[in-house]
Amino acid sequence: MKKIFAITIISFLLTSTGFSQLFPVLGGQRAGISAAQFLKIGVGGRATAMGDAFVAVANDASSLYWNPAGLTQFAENQIMFSHNNWVVDINHDFLGAVYHLDETNAFGVSFVALTMQDMPVTTEFAPFGTGEYFGFSDISIAVTYSRKMTDKFSFGGTVRYIEETLDKLKMRGFMIDLGTYYWTGLGSSRFAVAVSNFGSNLAPDGEIILIGKRKKSEWQDFAPPTIFRIGFAIEPYEDEEHAVTTSIQLNHPNDNSENIVTGVEYNWKKTFYLRAGYKFNVDEQNISIGAGVNVPVSIANVSLDYAYSNFVRLGSAHRFSILLGL
């Protein structure tokens, strides 16, 4: 079992293109070198409240985003919707569904959209607007498969199509996620590794007309926002009524410095939840808090979650999510 786990991790790291993307030599100097930044915005009120330290927790439908191996860590078929009031009036929405084919195989689909209001076109000669407007939006559509290889080890993968629109320009591409999930056998501790948004460089398609009626149709390409996550989670205290889950995670993005995120979740009778998280060495972001409630009804288990994320200079973000366990 340990050999399988080691081989899986090594295969992530030693591919000729993967090694250069996952372990570049620069730190913060890499900021701004990748495209499709909306893929870095986390989903789910639960995961966000725990500071995004979720790769080794990943036991609900939000694992479609955090770690595809997590689909086999819960038995219910689930549907999840998450809405994020992001900074500067940006809306970020996630919809995902997970279906278990049997006890060892699970399949999922997910959709992400980032939208905002149209913005006025300004020029050197019309700094307050020309009367025209342009729009910006992002979408992604993904298919995920996960398999429980043994009672302790799971593996999963995602294929994702993304499309970014800026006025008349569109950028399209395909990316993959790979994830592993391993129960160590030491209490409830588990260890997880995931690589997200791995793919070839992206460049816009389309033509614009510049001042003087000059046309431009050739554009620079950019790398996708590939990120390598490695995490550890455990329940240091658990009885029939109370449980505490703690998680710590190292993130290695290809377009910024490495950072560490931590999270904690307390639940009472698996009904009421309190959560908190903190991000170290992350620009603008630091504290997150949240709460949740699980309400069984006749046709489903309904979980409602909320998360507040603090931004140092940009204000705050609020996430709301609803999870249906069928």
N, C-alpha and C positions, 0 to 999 in steps of 0.2 A: 504494500500500500504506500509506504513512504517513497519507494522508487517511482511509482506512478506520479505521485505528487511532485517530486523533484524534477522528473522529466518534463512535466507540463509547464512548470515555471521556466525551466531552461529553454524550452521551445519558444516561449514568449520573447526571451531576451536575446537569443543568439541568431535570429533571422537577420540577414544582412541589412535590410532597410529598417527593421524594427529596432535594432540596437542603437542606431543613430538617432531615431526619433525618441526613444524612451530615456536615453541617458546622454543628452547633449552636455557639453562641458560648461556652458555659461549658465548663470543663475538668473537674476532679475533682468539682465540685459536681453533676455529672450522675449520680454513682454512685447506684445503687439505683432508677433511674426506669424500668427495663425488666423485662419478664417473661421466662419461658422461659430462665433462665440456663444450663441444661444445654447449650444450643446453643453456648455459648462454650468448652466443654471440647474440646480438640483430640483427634484420633484418630490411631492409628498410632505404634508405637514409633520408627520412623525420623524422622517429622516432629517428634515431641515432643522427641527427643534433640537435634534441631537448633534447639531454642528456639522451635518453631512458625514458624520463618522458612522457610515451605514453599510459598508461593503462586507463586513463580517457579521452583521445582523441580518439584513436582506431576507426577511421571512414573510413578506407580503408582496402584493402586486407591484409595488414600487421597485422591486428588484429588477424589473424590466429595464430600468434605467441604471441602477447602481451595480448590480452584479447578476448576470444571466444565470449563474449557477444557483441562485437563490430560489428559483421557481420550484425546485423540488424540496424546499425546506418547510413547506406548509401543505396541508392536504386539501384545503378548500379550493374550489374554482372561484376566482375573484374578478371583480370589475372595480376599477379605481378611476376617479376623476379628481384632478388637482388644479386649483386656480391660484395664481401668484400675482398679487399686485406688486410688481417690481418697481424699481426706482424710476424717476422721471416719467411717470404715467405709462409705463410699458406693461402690457399684459402677457403672461406666460401661462399656457394651459397644457395639461397632460391628460390623456385618456388611454387606459391600458386594460387588457383583459388576459387572464391566465386560465387555461384549461388543462387539467391533468388527464393524460391519456390512460395512465394506470399508476401504480404505486411508484414507478421509477422513471417515468417520462412525462414531461410537461411542455406545453406549447403556449406561446403568448404573442400578442400583437400590441403595438402601441403607436400613439400619434401625439406629436408635440407641435404647438403653434405659438409663435411670438408675434404679437401685433401691436400697433400703435396708431394714433391718429395721423392723417396726412399732414405733411409739413409744407409751409410756403416756399416757393422757389425764390431765391434772392440772387442778385448779381451785383457786380461792381457799380452799375449805373442805377440799380433799383434795390438798395440795401434793405428796404422795408417790404419787399415782395413785388413780384411781377403780376400777381393775380392768379398765377398758376400754382398747382400743388403737386407734390410727389409723395409716393408711399414707400414704406419699407416693411417687409415681413419675412418670417422664416417658418418653414415647416419641416418635419421629419416623419417618416413612416418606417416602422421597424417590425421585423419578425424575429422571434426568439425561440430557441429550443434548449431544454436542459434535461440532463440524464443523471440519475443517481447511480454511480458506478458501483459503490458498495454502501453499506449502512453508514459509513463515515465520510465518504468522498463523493462530491458532485462536480459536474462540469457543465458549462453552458456557453452558448454563443448567440450572437445577434448580427443580423444583416440590416443595415439602415440606409434608406435613401433620404437625402436632404436636398432642400431647395431654398435658396436665399434670393429675395427679390429687392432690388433697389431701383425704383422708377422703371426705366426701360431695360435694365440689366438683370440677368438671372445667372445664378451660379448653382450648378447641380453636381451631385457626386454620390458615391456609395462608400460606406464605412462599415467596419466590423467591431464588435466587442467580444472579448473572451473572458471567462471568469471561472474560478475554482472556489470550492467551499469544503473545508476539512474540519471535522470534529476530532479534537486531539485525544479524547478519552480521559482527560484530566478534568473532572467535574463537568461543567457545562461549557468549557472553553472551546472556542473554534477560531480558525485561522482562514483568511480568505485573500485571494489575489485576483485583481481584475485589470484588464487593459481596455480602455474605451476610446472610441472615435479613431480607430486606426485605419488609414487609407492613403491613397495617392493625393498629390497636390490638387488644389481647386483653383479655377480661374473663371471670371465672369464671361458670359456670352451676351452680345448685343452691341449696338452702336448708338453713340450720342453725338449731338452737334454742339460744338463749342462756340465761343464768341468768334465772330468772323466767319461763321458757317464752316469752320473746320470740323472734319469728322474724325472720330476716334473709335476704333473697334478692336484694338489689341490691348490686352491687359496682363498684368503680372499675375503669376499664380502664387498661392500660399498653401502652407501645410494645414491639415486639419488639426483641431485642438486635442491631440492625443494625450491621454493621461494614464499613468500607471498608479494603481492604488493597492496598498497592502494593509490589512487590518486584523485586529484581534478583539474578540468580545467574550464576555463571561458574565454570569450572574453570581456576584459575590455573596448575595443573600437571597434566599428563596424559601418560602413555606407555603401553606395552603392559602393564605390570604394576601401575603405581600411578596413582591419580587423586585429586585433592583438589577438592571442590566447596564453594564458599562462597556464602552468601546473606545478604542484608540486606533488611529489610522494615519499612515504616511502617504502623502500624495506627491507624485513626481510628474508635473505637467511639462510638455515640451515647449511651452511658451511663457514660463515664469519660474520663479524659485520654488524649491521644495517647501512643503508646509506640513504641519501636523494638526489634525483635528481630533477633538475628544467629545464624547457624549455620554449622557447618563439618562436612564428612564426608570421611573418608579411606577409600579402598577399595583392597584388594590383590587383583589379578586378578579383580575383581568377585565375590569369594568371601567375604572377611572385611572388616568395616566397623567403624570407630570414629567416634563422633560427639560433638559438644558444641554447646551453645548458651547464649546469655545474653539476658535481657530487661531493658531499660532503662525505668525509670519505670512499672513494673508492681507494684502492691501485692502484697505477700507473696511473689511468685515472682521468682526470679533465675536460678540456674544449672540446667542440665540436661545430662546425659551419657547415653551409651548405646552399644550395640554390636549388630552383626547378622552373620548368616552366611547365605550362599546355597548350598543343597545341591541340585544337579540329581538328580532320580530319573527312573525310566523313564516316568512319566506326567505329570510336572510339574516345574517349577522351584520349589523350596520355600525361602522366605526367612523366617527367624526373627529378630525384632527385640525389643530391650528398651530401655526408657528410664527413667531416674530423674530426677524433678523435685523440686527443693528448694523448700520453703515456709518463710518466715522464722519464723513462729510456729505454723503448723499442722502441721508435720512434713514429710512427703514423700509423693509419689505414685509408683506403679510401673505402667508400661504394658508389656504383652506383646502382640505381634501376630504372626500367621502369614499369609503371602501365598503363594498358589498361582498360578503362571503356567502356563496351559494351552495 
